[in-house]
Every structure is written in structure tokens, then in C-alpha cells.
Amino acid sequence: MKEIFSYVRPYKWTAIFALCLMLLELFVELVQPIIMAKIIDEGVRAQNHEMIWQWGAVLLILSCLAFIAGVVNSYFSSHTAQSFAFDLRNAMFEKIQSFTLTTYQKFSTASLITRLTNDVTQVQTVLFMSLRIMLRAPLAVVGSIVMAFVVNAKLALFLVIGAPIIFVFLVFMVSKGVSYFGRVQKRVDRLNRVLQENLQAIRLVKAYLRGTYEASRFEQVASHLKIDTVKALRTMEYIMPVLLFIMNMSLLAVLWFGTKQIAAGSMPLGDIVAIVNYAMRMTGSFSMFAFIIIFYARAKASAERMAEVLAVENEVEVISTSEEASSKMKFGELAFDNVSFTYPGAENPVLSNVSFQVKSGEKLAIMGATGAGKSTLLQLIPRFYDVTSGQISVEGKDVQQWDLQELREIIGYVPQQSLLFTGSIAENIRWGDAEAEMDEVLKATMQAQIHASVEDFPNGYDTRVGQKGVNLSGGQKQRLSIARALLRKGHLLMLDDSTSALDVKTEQALWEALSDERATMLVVTQKIRTAKEADRILLIDAGEVVAYGTHDELLQSSLLYKKIAISQQEVEE
Ligand SMILES: Nc1ncnc2c1ncn2[C@@H]1O[C@H](COP(=O)(O)OP(=O)(O)OP(=O)(O)O)[C@@H](O)[C@H]1O
């Protein structure tokens, strides 16, 4: 909670100002009963009309002051709470951008979304309440007790007896609430996950007629959320009755003792009115406090979840040794030397002792059955993951010695799943190079064989891409992703099965257009037709290199390659 609240620091003056206004409100609230007692004893009972008018006017002015202070306090409290939430969200978002893929796997996407939305809101609400009413509640309790002593010490004693019991009880309830609400937030995570999965796969849900099943899955997680929330709130609901019971007992004692004293003529009526007034205020403040405690318990659980995100130390070290000039710097050259890799937490290696070299400007095709480790191999190059053993060198330098940003800048990567972002087509392509001129964009789209399709769209390059590119075909998305990577003008171009949705003619035209690319190319493919065009082919099976060479060499040396070639009717049996 402490480190999360450190985000309030930049707004400490507005927060302090809001607190001062709150104190002014509280002061007015506390002197009111004394003035009332005075009016009753010296004005009403003594039939002194002038006195009633005078003190009545004082009461009115004080009430107006308290009203204005309340309005201004609200303004500053909400400004502080909103700015705090804004900064906190940005800090978390920035942190998440620096996560390694391993860290992403530890948090689920849905959980990160909940932490950035719902969790921030919980803490923001409590901050607002703190500045507006939360601190006021305990101060009002203490203030009421002090003022009660000022008015009549004997009667005030009855009010004091209950206070410590209530305090201990409240502390106990908060600690209980934090653990309950921690569980509730986890349930919100799960609800978000189910919702997210469902919305992402809505076409599949419809095609497989899984709507009813999905609805029951959602109902299940929603009911878990309901049950746990109810449990948490029910526990908190014990607070009010216990509190009211203790306070009402005190009040009864005040009335019993007070009326006896008044009857005996040893106490003015105004005193008992004021003390009852303070007792009511204490009860009100305590119940307000109890109400806020529910929010506080929830916010504390949320704050802990946010602190987890902010505390992540990323595992990929960014070692920059730019002074150590790489002597054998060769444009786009790549070498794997005995590389093995096991996913964090997994038992078996996905890649074992992989070695190969690709010279500057060469094209390497990577083939292998699904799950063989092709995508993983590509992802090790920009250090999405670090090798378990062995070494990967880019342009003669170990990737772990590269400055991470510089390394990624020279790589154009087209992932297996084409992802586009909401925005125009041109904006999406400019992800490759934000500064690129329009003629460079056009060159990339022409090479990627997507220019003509874009021209056919109603707004050409300004056409908006829907969320995740829903208004584009699979092949169009793939080609836009390729154009994006080409615009990067990297030294290394990695295409992960990125032409699977293209027809034969378009694919051929694409490879032709790419044939004079200066960059070294790594092309993951299932098609012998594509692999044949490459300078060399790397065939992997269950994470191991089983063949490496040209198409003709592999036909001679690898039975597996030959079998694939025959199955694709690329060679005669
Ligand atoms: N993030 C991950 N965590 C743990 N294991 C993973 C992860 N990603 C992939 N794997 C495992 O690594 C193996 C290789 O996966 P990879 O995606 O590299 O294969 P691939 O050859 O590209 O397959 P495909 O052609 O189907 O895309 C698979 O067995 C897969 O289950």
C-alpha cells in the first residue's frame, strides 16, 4: 500500500489543501452542538430573543463556510485521486512494456487488464474518500469525545468506555477483509479471462455452436465472483450492528445518568442535548468509518496486486557493450552455435544443440513438423527468450552483448499470427518505421503484393483497420504484416509461416519481389516449393537439426525431406 501511495507525492499540496478544508468542515461540525446548547440554555430557556438571533446567525455563517469548504474539498480531492490513478496506470503500462515474454507468462493477460483497470479504480476511490471523509471519521470521533469532555466530563466518560472496544474490533475486521477481498479480485481476473477468451474466439464459438456451453462457463465464474463478494461483504456487515450496539448502550447510560442529574437540578438541559448530539456524531462517524473500511480492505488487496506488477525485475539483461566493436561485422549475418533452449518452467528442451550459419543476404528456409520448434528458434534471435545454452551471434556479436534496442531495430519480424492495431492501414505499416515517407511505404506494400488491394479499399491507405484487423482477409493481413516488416529495412528479415494464406500466384510474385532484398532472410515454411527457392534449408525435427543444405543436397541426404517432397508432389517418387 505504501509504495502505491507514493504516487500521491506529486500532488501532496493539493492533498494537504483538501485535508485542511476537511478540517474546517469538521471544526464547524464540532462547535455546532456547543452553540446549540448555548442557544437552549441562555436563549430559549431565558427567553432571550436577541441572543437566539445572534447565535443563530453565527450558526448560519458557519454552516455556509462548511458548505463552501466541502465543495472546494471535493474538487481538490477528486483532482488528486484522478491524477494519482492516471500516473499509476501509466507507470504500470510502461512497466508491462518492459516485461520479458517469460514475465508475461507469469501474469495472465486478463489479470493484467484487471490490475490496470479495476484495481486502480479501487485504490483511487479510497484515496478520494480519504481526502473527503475517511480521515474525518476518526478525527470526528476524537473531536466529539474532547468536546463532550469540555461540555460535561461526567457524561462524556460514558462515551469513552465503548471507543477502545470498537477500535480493536475494527482493526480485526480490516485484516479479515483484506484476505477476503484479495480472493474477490482473483475472481474478477478469472471472469475477465473467460470473457476475453470468448470475445476473441466469437466466430469459433458460433461455428461450433458453443454458445450455451460458453454461457454456462461464464455463469460459473460469475457465480464464484458473486459468492465470494457476498461472503466478503457479509463479514463486513457484522461491523455496523456491533458498532451500533456498543454506541447505543453508551447513549442509554448517558440518558439515564443525565436525566437523573437534571431532575436533581445539578445539570443544565443544554449539556445533555450537546452530549447526545456528540454521541450521535460519534456513531455516525464510526459507521462511516466502517463503511470506508470495506473499501479500504478491498483497495489494500488491489494495491498489493499492483505492487506485484511494479516490482517485477526483468530477467533479460540489457547489456550494452557498444565500445566493444565487433571486428567481423557482416550485414545481417547470423550464426547458431550449439543452441539449446527449454521454456521457463518446462521439463524438456524445445531445441537441442542447434547449429547453423546464414551468410549476409542469404535466404534460409526452416522446415519441420508442427511443434518442432521453428517459431521458438526465430524468437530466440531478438531475445524474446534467452538461450539455455550455446550462443546466437548476429553480425558476429553474441545477441546477449547487443544493446537490446539496437538488436531489435535491425530485425524485421513477421509473426505466425498477423496482428494489426486499430488505426489506418498506413499507420499500421508505419509500425515498421514511424518516420518513413509515403514512397517508402508504397515500395514496401508493392513488394509485399498488397498495394493493389489497399488501393481498392474505399479510403486507400487511410482505411481504418478494425480491432485486430477484423475487416481484412487472412491473406491481406499477412501481406500487411510483411509490408510492415519490410519498411523496417532491417538487416534480418524473419517470416514465420507468413504466406500460408496466400494463393500460389501471389506467393510467387512475393518471393520474386523479395529476391533482390538485401536483408538476410529466415523463412519458416511448410512448403517445399518455397524452400526450394532458398539458398539453404534447415530441417528440424523435435528440436534437433536433422538436415541442413540445399534442396538438391537434402533430396539426396535426407529421407524425411524426400518424403515431404514426395507428399507435396514436388519430386517424382
Ligand atoms: N510459451 C511457451 N511455453 C512453453 N512451451 C511452449 C511455448 N511456446 C511453444 N512451446 C512448446 O514448444 C514447442 C515448439 O513450439 P513452436 O511454436 O516453436 O513450434 P513450431 O515448429 O513453430 O510449430 P508450428 O509449425 O505448429 O507453428 C511445442 O511443443 C510447444 O508446445
The ligand as a Tripos MOL2 file, in Angstrom:
@<TRIPOS>MOLECULE
LIG
   31    33     1     0     0
SMALL
NO_CHARGES

@<TRIPOS>ATOM
      1 N1          5.4490  -20.1010  -24.4200 N.pl3     1 LIG1
      2 C1          5.6740  -21.4100  -24.3630 C.ar      1 LIG1
      3 N2          5.8620  -22.0340  -23.1740 N.ar      1 LIG1
      4 C2          6.1100  -23.3550  -23.1260 C.ar      1 LIG1
      5 N3          6.1800  -24.1480  -24.1990 N.ar      1 LIG1
      6 C3          5.9940  -23.6100  -25.4000 C.ar      1 LIG1
      7 C4          5.7270  -22.2100  -25.5460 C.ar      1 LIG1
      8 N4          5.5900  -21.9360  -26.8590 N.ar      1 LIG1
      9 C5          5.7560  -23.1110  -27.5020 C.ar      1 LIG1
     10 N5          6.0110  -24.1110  -26.6420 N.ar      1 LIG1
     11 C6          6.2880  -25.5190  -26.9830 C.3       1 LIG1
     12 O1          7.4670  -25.5510  -27.7590 O.3       1 LIG1
     13 C7          7.3500  -26.4890  -28.8050 C.3       1 LIG1
     14 C8          7.7360  -25.8320  -30.1190 C.3       1 LIG1
     15 O2          6.8200  -24.8190  -30.4390 O.3       1 LIG1
     16 P1          7.0000  -23.8790  -31.7020 P.3       1 LIG1
     17 O3          5.8930  -22.9190  -31.7160 O.co2     1 LIG1
     18 O4          8.3760  -23.3670  -31.7190 O.co2     1 LIG1
     19 O5          6.8190  -24.9290  -32.8690 O.3       1 LIG1
     20 P2          6.6890  -24.6950  -34.4140 P.3       1 LIG1
     21 O6          7.6480  -25.6220  -35.0400 O.co2     1 LIG1
     22 O7          6.8020  -23.2700  -34.7680 O.co2     1 LIG1
     23 O8          5.2250  -25.2120  -34.6700 O.3       1 LIG1
     24 P3          4.1260  -24.7200  -35.7290 P.3       1 LIG1
     25 O9          4.6200  -25.0740  -37.0770 O.co2     1 LIG1
     26 O10         2.9290  -25.5080  -35.3480 O.co2     1 LIG1
     27 O11         3.9610  -23.2780  -35.5120 O.co2     1 LIG1
     28 C9          5.9300  -27.0170  -28.7730 C.3       1 LIG1
     29 O12         5.9690  -28.3110  -28.2270 O.3       1 LIG1
     30 C10         5.1940  -26.0950  -27.8440 C.3       1 LIG1
     31 O13         4.3040  -26.8360  -27.0670 O.3       1 LIG1
@<TRIPOS>BOND
     1     1     2 1
     2     2     3 ar
     3     2     7 ar
     4     3     4 ar
     5     4     5 ar
     6     5     6 ar
     7     6     7 ar
     8     6    10 ar
     9     7     8 ar
    10     8     9 ar
    11     9    10 ar
    12    10    11 1
    13    11    12 1
    14    11    30 1
    15    12    13 1
    16    13    14 1
    17    13    28 1
    18    14    15 1
    19    15    16 1
    20    16    17 2
    21    16    18 1
    22    16    19 1
    23    19    20 1
    24    20    21 2
    25    20    22 1
    26    20    23 1
    27    23    24 1
    28    24    25 2
    29    24    26 1
    30    24    27 1
    31    28    29 1
    32    28    30 1
    33    30    31 1
@<TRIPOS>SUBSTRUCTURE
     1 LIG1         1 GROUP 0 **** ****
